[in-house]
Amino acid sequence: MEEEPEKTESADWIDSLRDKSARASTIYDDLGEQAPSAKGGGLSGLSPQQRLILALLVFLNILAFACAALVLSGQINLF
């Protein structure tokens, strides 16, 4: 019979968590569209094709700088 108070305590704990969650969701509803989302950063407005092209351009820039550094350091001789 001692198990029943433990069940009610855990049920009260779960109910309090539900209440907190409900209050948090109503706060975000009041704010409108400004609820936190998984998307973020400055690139979220770009389409996937635009992000691919941007990633390729950044990669080519890094590659060009790496080759220039190798030539300038004498690791690669052009002639």
Order of alpha helices (4+ residues) and beta strands (2+ residues): alpha-alpha
